[in-house]
Amino acid sequence: MAYDIIGDIHGQADKLKALLAQLGYRELRGAYRHPDRTAMFVGDFIDRGPRQLESVMTVRRMVDAGSAQAIMGNHEFNAIAWHCPDPDLPGEYLRPHGGELGRKNRSQHAAFLAEVEGDPPLHREVIDWFLALPLWIDLPGVRVVHACWHDGYMSEIRPHLTPDLRLTRELMVSASRSGRMEFRTVEGLTKGLEIALPDGRTFHDKDGHLRRDVRIRWWDTLATTYRDLALMPEDLRQLLPEIAVARDARSPYDNAKPVFFGHYWMTGQPTLQSPTAACLDYSAAKEGPLVAYRWDGEPTLSNANFVSAG
């Protein structure tokens, strides 16, 4: 099977349709289709961009038609949590709506809410579809996850998922509770691995938020130190000490087969993270292109197979 794995869309329907056309997909009987290939989406269809529902529905129609597969990203998880009442706190939701945290949550989710909040049945329909998305895909020759492939986390959470690797509304509750196994594993798979910075160090992320933890390059099997593993601005990364990070904290990828993911807001020319790992998020939500990788079964990936639009 030949797959076109497509990165984070974030409401950029124009970039999505341009990329699909560039890849040879054509709209037929209400969905984009390719005569020989299947698209595979790494999640994060919503938030930030100008055309939220059109992006979601384009992907959804392809999945329904069998011309695509798709997984859940952290923005779909957040959208479900925003919509789901908290059973332990009447009047509250799994993702808080009130107070300073609620204002921050709404700001991050505003573009999607602007298109669905006034139509509760439509809002519920889209949330139900998000819940129908698996957390990862593992096929004989290829893997897809939104942020981090972690065999340990997957083994822990798998018995609690549906047989097709989906969250349920009941599981959403524990997956939204900090300190729970379900929270830790789903957070890791959809947002990546984080470790505390050494010596009380901090930095500001791309949105200006102060961070005491840093995401790491889990795919880099050769890196061992904070300086090599940290995903943060280069000038700050170079200031980190060359102290080894515990192997259990980083869970390096096993390289058994190629893995594709999004989430990390890469910039510049699309480039492999390793011969078996490729990030497909090149900041399409801002000024970057929407990126795909054309995979034809090769066990070793090639930079020549990236395709970009926008």
N, C-alpha and C positions, 0 to 999 in steps of 0.2 A: 504494500500500500504506500502511495506517495502522499505526504502531508505538507501543508503550508501552515506553519505555526506562527500565529500573529500575536503581537504584543499588546500592551495596555492601551485601550481606546479612549477612555475617559470622556465620553460624549462627543468625540470628534468624528461625527458621521461622514463628513466630506472626505476626510483622510481615509476612513475605512473603505468607502466606496471607490475612491481612487486607487487604493492598494489592491482591492479585489479585482478591479478592472485590469490593473497592471499584471496581476497574477493569472489572468485569463478566465476569471469567473464572470458569468453573465446572468442577468436576472431572467428567470424562466419560471413560470407558474408561481410567482410571488416570492421566490427566494433566489439568492445568488448560488449558482452551481458551476461545477467544472466537470468536463467529460471524463477526466482521468484522475482527479485529485480530491482530497478532502481537507478542508480548513480545520485548524485546531486553535482555539482561543485560550489565552492564559489567564483570563479574568480581568477585573477592573474595567468594566464597561461604562461605569457612571462616574459622576462628580467632575467638577471643574469645567468641562467643555460646553459648547453652546447648544448641542442637539442630543440630549440625553435619551429620550424615548426612542428616537430613530436609531440610535446606535444599538440599544438593547434589542429592539424588535428586528433589526437586520440580522443580528446574531441568532436570536431566537428562531426566526423563520428558517435560517439555514440549518440549525440543529434539528428542528421539527421535520425538515425535508430530507435529513440524512446527509447533507452536504457539508456538515461541520460537527465537531464536538467542542465542548467548552467546559471549563472548570471555574470554581469560585475564587475570586480575589478578596483581599481584605475590605475593599469598598463595598462589595456585595454583602459580606458578613456584617459590616457596620450598618448597612441599610436595613438588613433583617433585624438587627438588634435595636435600631431606632424605632422600628415598627412594632416590635413585640412587647406587650405589657410585661412588667416584672411581677411574677406571681407572689413574691414575698413583700412587695411594696406597692400597695394599691394606689393607683393613679400615676405610678412611675413606669419607666420603660427600661429594657435591658441596657440601652444606651441612653444615659440621662438627657432629658430635655431642658431641665431647669438649672438655674445658677450659672456660675462662670463656666463650668464644664459643659453645661448644656449649650451655652452660647458658642463655645468653641466647636462643639459637635455639629451644631446647626450651620455654622459658617463653612465647615468642611463639606457639608452635605447639601448646601443651599441650591446648587444648580439642579440637582435631581429633584429635590422637594418642590422647586418652582414649577416643575412639569407634572407632578403627580399629587401633590398635597390637596389640591382642590377637587380631586376625583378619587374618593376613597376606594370604590370597587377596582379601579384601574391600579391604584397603589397596591392593594392587596394582591391583585393578579401578578404584578411584576415581582413582588416579594415572594410569592409562592414559586415563581419560576426560578428565582435566585436559590431558593431552598432545594430545588431539583438538581442543582449543579453539584457534581462530585468535588471533593477536595483535591484529588489528583487523578492522573491517568497513567497507568503502567502497562504498556503494550510490549509484545515480544522484542521489539527493536528500539523502542523510544519511550521516554518518560516526560511528563509535563506536570508542573506544579507552579503555584503562583510565585512563591518567594524562596522556599528552601526544601530540598529533598533530604529528609531525615528519616532513615529507616527505623531508628528507635522510637521517635514520636509516632510514626505511622503504625508501628506494632502496638503501641499503647492505645491509640485512639480507635483503631480499626474495629475491635469488638463492639464498640459503642455506636458505630455508624450503621447505616443501612447496608445491605449487601452490595449496592452499587456506590458505596463510599460517600453517601450524603449525610449531612446533618439533619436532625429532626428539630421541631420546635422545642421539644423537651430538652434535647441536648444543647440547644442554643442557650438555655439558662445557665448550665454549669460551664459552658464555654465562654460565658460572659463574666464569670466570677474569678477575679484574680486569686491565685493560690491554688486553684483546682487543676488537676491533671488535664482536663479538657481545655481549660484556658491556655495552659502552657503549650500544649501540643498544637492546637489550632492557631494560636498566635505565632508559633514558630513556622508552621507551614505556610501561612498567609502573609506574614510580615517579616520573616527572616530571624536568624539567630542574633541575640544581643548579649553582650558581656559588659560588666561594669568597667569603666575606665580606671586605670591604676592611679594611685596617689591622689584621689579625689579630683581628678581633672574633669573639665566640662567643655562643651562646645555648643554653638548654635547651629541647628539644622537649616535646610533650605527654606523653611517657613519661619525662621527666627525663633524657634522654641529651644530653650536651654536643655541640653542632654547630658546626662551623667553616664549613660550606657551608649554603646556603639554597636551597630550592626557589623557583621564580619563576613569575609569572603569564604563562606563554607565550602565552595567548590574548589578552592585552591589547596590541593593536597600537599604542596611543597611548603607553603607558608606556615610558620609556627609561632611568630611573635605578634604582640599587639601592633607594632608598627606595620608589619606585613599584612595582617589580617583586617585591620580596621577599614571600614567604609565611611570616610569622612573627608572634608576638604584636604587637598594634598599638603598644603602648608602646615596644617595642624597635625596631620598624620605623621609627618616627618619629625615632629617633636615628641612622639610617643617613644617610650623605652623599648628596647629590644628584649623584652621579657617574654618568655614562652607562655602561651596560653594552654591550659590543660586540654588534652585531647578530647575528653568527654564533653567539654564545653563547646568544642568546635565541630565535632562529628564530621570529619572530612568525607567527601563523596567517594563512593567505591568505584566509580568509573566503569561499572558493569555494562552500561549502555548510555547513549547520549541523553542528556536532560536539558529541557528548555524551560525557561521561567521568565517572569517580568519583574515589576515592582521597584527596581532600583534607580530609576531616573538617570540612566546613562546619558552621555552626550558625545558628540563627535561622530566619527565614522564607526558604524556597527562593526564590532570585533568580537571574536570568540573569547570567552573567559578561560577556556581550556580546550583541548581537542575533543572533549566530550561534554562541554557545558556552554550554553549560549543564553545570555540575557537578551530579551527582545523589547525591553522598555527603554526607549530613547527620547523620553519626555514629550510624547505627542500631545499631552495635555497643555503644554506651553508652546514653545516655538519649534520643538523637535519633530522629526518625521515619525509616522507609524511604520513599524518595521516587522518584516516577516522573514522566516527562514524556510527555504524550499528543501525539504528532507526527502530523499529518495532511497532510504534504507542504509545509507553509509554509516559504519560504526565510528569513523573518525570524521569530524565536521570540518567544513571549509568556509573561510570568510567569503569566498566567491558566491555562496548561496544566499547571502542576505539580499533582500529586496526592500526598498523604502519608498514611501509616498508622503508628500506634504513637507 
